[in-house]
Amino acid sequence: MEMVDGEIEAKLGQPWKDLKTINDSFVAIHTILVLWRLVIDPLFPTYTKVEQNILKWGALLHDIRKLGYPVYEGKDHIHPFKSAQSVIQIFVNLGMLKPTRKQQESLRQVQRLIDESVQPLWQEERRHFKHG
């Protein structure tokens, strides 16, 4: 696992390092397992190389900004949006994407909306949650 971790860290940098600090690397390990399960799936070889590449990037980056393992109360509902934002930045850093100035401004606006977003737990949902 160390070799895979090193390769991922070399490509993704700080977002991957941040992910490994959460819950004793629970989400990072989950990510590696998702990637592994993907490539050993019997259907995986039936896809084109481009489709395989897209699937591998999706598996690798699907939780890149997750805050912790899933729990009901306090669930991280915003992480898919933060992950998408990070994917764009990672692809820019790797030279795979070059957004125009207009796209960059749109991304900054989306980032502001994401940073200001919260999703409260409704009272009805809270009633069904048992602590501990």
Order of alpha helices (4+ residues) and beta strands (2+ residues): alpha-alpha-alpha-alpha-alpha-alpha-alpha
